[in-house]
Amino acid sequence: MIATKVYAVCIGVALVLATPASAVSLTNRDDRPYKVAITEGEARTEQALAPGGVLDGVCLAGCVLRLDNSSNDEYELEGPEIVSIEDGYLFYDGPDGPAEAPTGEMARPDAPKR
């Protein structure tokens, strides 16, 4: 009986920890709202994303995103990714979020952003 409870707790903890790590986070950095269409497998949902808004935990098993139902631009995401909308396009910020600016000798303001 105790082993069953321990097993159940371990499974629950694993699910809680695994879900955010494999999900996509989307931030709207534009000054206008967007309608975001999310297609995961056969399922399709639409969500409104206000300026400055964030959608966390989307695309748990990979998905295709479209902004404002555009048939020209679709973005395939696999997770875990952090992306943002800027100037009407989706930009990849990375698996860990935007990188911090380097300091000291490595800081070069004239170096191109990679």
N, C-alpha and C positions, 0 to 999 in steps of 0.2 A: 504494500500500500504506500509506504513512504517512497519507494523507488518510482512508483507511478507519478506521484506528486512532483518529485524532483525532475523527472523526465518532462512532465508538462510545463514546468517552470522554465526549464532549459529551452524547450521549443518556443515558448512565448517570448523569451528574451532574444533568441536568435531571429525571430520574425521582426521584432521591434527594431533591432539593430540593423538588419539587412535591408529593410524597405527604404529608408532614406538614402542609404549608400548607393542604391541602384537607380534611384529616381533622378529626374531632371528638374532643375529649378530655373524658372523663366522670369526675368524682370523687365518691365516696360520702362525704359529710360527716355522715351519720347514724351512730348507734352500733349499727346492726344491718345484717346483710348483705341484699343484694337480688339477685334473679335478673333480669338485663337481657336482654330479647328484642330483637334487632336484625334488622330486615327491610330488605334492600337489593334493590330490584327483586323478583325471585322468590325470592331466597335468604333464608333465615331462620336465625339462629344464636342460641344462648342462652349467656350467660356469667354466672358468679357474681361478685359484686362485694362484697368484704369491707368492713367499716367502715374508712374511711381509704384504701381502694383506689382505683386509677386505671386506667381503660381509655384508652389512647392509640391513635390511628390507626384509630379505627372510623369507619364511614360515609364512605368515601372518595368516593362519588358521591351522597351524600344518602341518608337512610334514615328509618325510623320506629322509635322506641324505645318499649318498654313496660316498666314496672316490675312485677315479680311477676305477669306475665301478666294485668294488669288490662285488662279490655275497656272500661273507662270512660275511662282516661287513656292517650292515645298522643301522642307528641311527634314532630313532623316536623322533621328537621334537614337542612340543606343543606351545612354546612361552609364555611369553617373556623369552628368554634364551640367555645367552652369552656363546658361546662355542669356542674352539680353537683346531687346529690341532697341535699335538705334537708327534713326533716320529711315524707318520703314523696313529695315533689314534685320535678320537674326544674326547675332555675332556670338562666337564661341568665347566664353570667358575662361574655360578650363574645368578640370575635374575638381579643383580646390578653390575656385573663385578667382577674382581678379588678382594678379600678382602685385605685390607691394613694390613701390619704387626703390631701386637700389640706392645705397648710401655709400659714402666714402669714396675710395678710388674707383670703384666700379660704376659710379654714377656718371653718366655722360648725357647731358641734355640734348646733344646733337645726334645721338645714336638713334637709328630707326627702331620702331617698336616691332618686336618679333612675336 
